[in-house]
Amino acid sequence: MAREVKLTKAGYERLMKQLEQERERLQEATKILQELMESSDDYDDSGLEAAKQEKARIEARIDSLEDVLSRAVILEEGTGEVIGLGSVVELEDPATGERLSVQVVSPAEASVLENPMKISDASPMGKALLGHRVGDVLSLDTPKGKKEFRVVAIHGR
């Protein structure tokens, strides 16, 4: 049996949008490939080969997205009392007062480019956060060594 993938509602919608975009890209790639095949006398043409490879990459991405979405379970809204999958957490470095906001998500949703940064529950930081409450102080391994953070706020999913 395929393992379920837990997603926030926003994460599910984002992946659905990506799937739609990839399907549009596939249509365009197929059209370009057909045009190249019709106009090419030499089937060893590097442009033709590149178009085939791009089409294959898009098809693989579509397959991957469809697989994740077919196994998706959308998380219900949390209470905000305990950090769980989908929680948005505000952390503070007690030494500097510096604040950091992260959302704990499944690996399928993880993205350091978003704000708040979406961290995987399978990552060391994600694992360390799960189950904590406001006021808890936890030690996290960071690229710069161990760092302490205090949980300032937890917002539901």
Beta strands, then each sheet from edge to edge (+ up, - down):
strand 1: 5-7
strand 2: 72-74
strand 3: 88-92
strand 4: 99-105
strand 5: 117-120
strand 6: 137-142
strand 7: 145-155
sheet 1: 1+ 2+
sheet 2: 5+ 4+ 3- 7+ 6-
end
